[in-house]
Amino acid sequence: MQVLHHPRVAWDMARLIVASVPDDELFDWLRTELGALLGPDHAGSLQDTRQRLQPWARTTPDAAAVEAGRWRVRLEDLLRTRPEIAEPLRSLSVIASGLHRHRIG
């Protein structure tokens, strides 16, 4: 059995969320999947993230880092109360990171 480090799972997903913002298709897919796993409130929060970081061309690295930090904290808190979602969240982050790498070349 693999032991999951919850802060790492949260950080990996948080970075993926921010990285997917400029890719409409990937972001919409990730929002749908996270909404199904975490609930509709989180899907709405993802849309807020997109609005804060759009237009992507003018987003600074600092703004992206702050947004990733917000998601990391949110996901870590969620994993403390719902540890059973750690594996599905990790699996989703593995799939999403593969899609992201494939799409950016």
C-alpha positions in Angstrom: 0.0 0.0 0.0 1.3 3.4 -1.0 1.4 6.1 1.7 0.2 9.4 0.4 1.7 12.7 1.7 -1.4 14.9 1.8 0.5 18.2 1.5 2.2 16.9 -1.6 -1.1 15.8 -3.1 -2.5 19.2 -2.4 0.5 21.1 -3.8 0.6 19.0 -7.0 -3.1 19.6 -7.7 -2.8 23.3 -6.8 0.0 23.9 -9.3 -2.0 21.9 -12.0 -5.1 24.1 -11.4 -3.1 27.2 -12.1 -1.2 25.7 -15.0 -4.4 24.6 -16.7 -6.0 28.1 -16.7 -4.9 29.1 -20.2 -6.1 25.9 -21.8 -9.9 26.1 -22.0 -10.5 22.5 -22.7 -8.2 21.1 -20.0 -9.4 23.6 -17.4 -13.1 22.8 -18.1 -12.3 19.1 -17.9 -10.4 19.6 -14.6 -13.2 21.8 -13.2 -15.8 19.1 -14.0 -13.7 16.3 -12.5 -12.8 18.3 -9.3 -16.4 19.4 -9.0 -17.5 15.8 -9.1 -14.9 14.8 -6.5 -15.0 17.8 -4.2 -18.4 19.3 -4.8 -20.0 22.1 -6.7 -18.6 24.8 -4.4 -15.1 23.9 -5.4 -16.0 24.0 -9.1 -17.3 27.5 -8.6 -14.0 28.4 -6.8 -12.1 27.2 -9.8 -14.1 29.6 -12.0 -13.1 32.4 -9.6 -9.5 31.3 -10.0 -9.8 31.6 -13.8 -11.3 35.1 -13.6 -8.5 36.2 -11.3 -5.8 34.9 -13.6 -7.4 36.0 -16.9 -6.3 37.3 -19.2 -3.5 34.9 -18.9 -1.0 37.0 -20.9 -1.0 39.7 -18.2 -0.9 37.3 -15.2 2.4 37.7 -13.3 4.3 34.8 -11.8 3.5 36.2 -8.4 -0.2 36.2 -9.0 -0.1 32.6 -10.2 2.0 31.6 -7.2 -0.5 33.3 -4.8 -3.4 31.5 -6.5 -1.6 28.1 -6.3 -1.0 28.8 -2.6 -4.7 29.5 -2.0 -5.6 26.2 -3.6 -2.8 24.3 -1.7 -4.2 25.5 1.6 -7.8 24.8 0.6 -7.0 21.3 -0.5 -4.8 20.5 2.5 -7.7 21.6 4.8 -10.1 19.5 2.8 -7.8 16.4 3.0 -7.7 16.8 6.8 -11.4 16.4 7.0 -11.9 14.0 4.1 -8.7 11.9 3.9 -10.5 9.3 1.7 -10.3 11.7 -1.3 -6.5 11.7 -1.2 -6.1 8.8 -3.6 -8.7 10.0 -6.1 -7.2 13.5 -6.0 -3.7 12.1 -6.6 -4.9 10.0 -9.5 -6.7 13.0 -11.0 -3.5 15.0 -10.7 -1.5 12.3 -12.4 -4.0 12.2 -15.3 -4.2 16.0 -15.6 -0.5 16.5 -15.5 -0.1 13.9 -18.3 -2.8 15.7 -20.4 -1.1 19.1 -19.6 2.3 17.8 -20.7 0.9 16.3 -23.9 -1.0 19.5 -24.8 2.0 21.9 -24.3 4.3 19.7 -26.3 
